[in-house]
Amino acid sequence: MANVRIVRLTSGEELIGEFTKTETGVSVKDPCVLIPSQEGKLLFVRWLPYAKTDKGVEVADSHVMFVLEPQKELEEHYTGAITNNLFVPKSKIATPSLSLAT
């Protein structure tokens, strides 16, 4: 995956995704929010999981604080997760079985 970057928004969210500079801001393809967890680990959570983001999400320059290149290990982890579709849940609906005693 080319040009993976961390984008810090004015809201405080830190996104990781495939980055492209646009005329009015930035575009982030397949964005995930970086969430610090215990023991110094980072979690990836899909940003806007209910929307199609595979072509990129445009963010205006006024909402971007900075853009940084991630550490190699973080970039590899993100790329592997996106490439292997680790974020796509299988759609199964659990239905309870009813047994009526007569």
C-alpha positions as CSV (number, residue, x, y, z in Angstrom):
1,M,0.0,0.0,0.0
2,A,1.4,3.3,-1.0
3,N,1.7,6.5,1.0
4,V,0.3,5.5,4.4
5,R,0.3,8.4,6.7
6,I,-1.0,9.5,10.2
7,V,-3.3,12.5,9.9
8,R,-4.1,14.4,13.2
9,L,-7.4,16.2,13.0
10,T,-8.4,19.3,15.0
11,S,-10.9,17.1,16.8
12,G,-8.0,15.2,18.3
13,E,-8.6,12.0,16.3
14,E,-5.5,10.4,14.7
15,L,-6.2,8.6,11.5
16,I,-4.0,6.2,9.6
17,G,-4.7,5.4,6.0
18,E,-3.5,5.9,2.4
19,F,-2.9,9.6,2.1
20,T,-3.3,11.9,-0.9
21,K,-3.1,15.7,-0.8
22,T,-6.0,17.5,-2.6
23,E,-6.5,21.1,-3.7
24,T,-8.6,21.9,-0.6
25,G,-7.3,19.4,2.0
26,V,-6.4,15.7,2.2
27,S,-8.0,12.4,1.2
28,V,-7.6,9.3,3.4
29,K,-8.4,6.0,1.9
30,D,-9.5,3.1,4.2
31,P,-9.0,5.3,7.3
32,C,-8.7,3.8,10.8
33,V,-8.6,5.7,14.1
34,L,-5.5,5.0,16.3
35,I,-6.6,4.4,19.9
36,P,-3.9,4.0,22.6
37,S,-4.6,1.1,24.9
38,Q,-3.0,-0.4,27.9
39,E,0.6,-1.5,27.9
40,G,1.5,0.9,25.1
41,K,-0.4,-0.9,22.4
42,L,-2.4,0.8,19.6
43,L,-5.8,-0.3,18.4
44,F,-7.2,0.2,14.9
45,V,-10.8,1.1,14.7
46,R,-12.4,1.8,11.4
47,W,-13.3,5.5,11.0
48,L,-16.8,5.8,9.6
49,P,-17.4,2.0,9.5
50,Y,-20.9,2.6,8.2
51,A,-19.6,4.4,5.0
52,K,-17.7,3.4,2.0
53,T,-14.2,4.8,2.4
54,D,-12.3,2.6,0.0
55,K,-12.0,5.6,-2.5
56,G,-11.0,8.0,0.3
57,V,-12.6,10.5,2.6
58,E,-11.9,14.2,1.9
59,V,-11.0,16.3,4.9
60,A,-10.6,20.1,4.6
61,D,-7.2,21.6,5.4
62,S,-8.9,23.6,8.2
63,H,-9.5,20.3,10.0
64,V,-6.0,18.9,9.7
65,M,-3.4,19.7,12.3
66,F,-0.5,17.7,10.8
67,V,0.4,14.7,8.7
68,L,3.2,12.3,9.6
69,E,4.8,9.2,8.3
70,P,4.1,6.2,10.6
71,Q,6.9,4.0,12.0
72,K,7.6,1.1,9.7
73,E,6.1,-1.5,12.1
74,L,2.8,0.4,12.4
75,E,2.6,0.9,8.7
76,E,3.1,-2.9,8.1
77,H,0.5,-3.8,10.7
78,Y,-2.0,-1.4,9.1
79,T,-1.3,-2.6,5.6
80,G,-1.6,-6.2,6.6
81,A,-4.9,-5.6,8.4
82,I,-6.4,-3.7,5.4
83,T,-5.1,-6.2,2.8
84,N,-6.3,-9.2,4.7
85,N,-9.7,-7.6,5.4
86,L,-9.4,-8.1,9.1
87,F,-12.0,-5.3,9.6
88,V,-14.8,-6.8,7.6
89,P,-17.2,-8.6,9.9
90,K,-19.0,-11.7,8.6
91,S,-22.7,-10.9,8.4
92,K,-24.5,-13.5,10.4
93,I,-27.7,-13.0,12.2
94,A,-28.2,-15.1,15.3
95,T,-31.7,-16.3,15.7
96,P,-32.8,-18.1,18.8
97,S,-34.4,-21.4,18.3
98,L,-37.7,-21.7,20.0
99,S,-38.9,-25.0,21.5
100,L,-42.4,-25.0,22.7
101,A,-43.2,-27.7,25.2
102,T,-46.7,-29.1,24.8
